[in-house]
Amino acid sequence: QVQLVESGGGSVQAGGSLRLSCAASGYTYSTYCMGWFRQAPGKEREGVAVIDSDGSSSYTDSVKGRFTISQDNAKNTLYLQMHSLKPEDTAMYYCAAHSGSWCYARLADFDYWGQGTQVTVSS
């Protein structure tokens, strides 16, 4: 049974940093496409960043240069390092995974989701 458990969310002031973690279990982690998504109140869930089994990553334009997605295959853990946080980054952040050979930030591709961790950035 695939399980994804996020942690590391919290409240910070604008310009601050947070690191989110996602502990994965129940599957061969290193063969999956992993991603971070976020959903702000009243808005649709959107892709933030994805990383494939080879370590190649991509980001949505609004976080490029500020966020870094990474993974530790030995620990079956996905990370999202966030710097220079802005109030518009406030959202529930979700970790997600799928076993396909492609890796794009498309919600419909992802089969497994965590419960989310809240990030709140105040101005």
Disulfide bonds with the S-S distance in Angstrom:
Cys22-Cys95 2.05
Cys33-Cys103 2.03
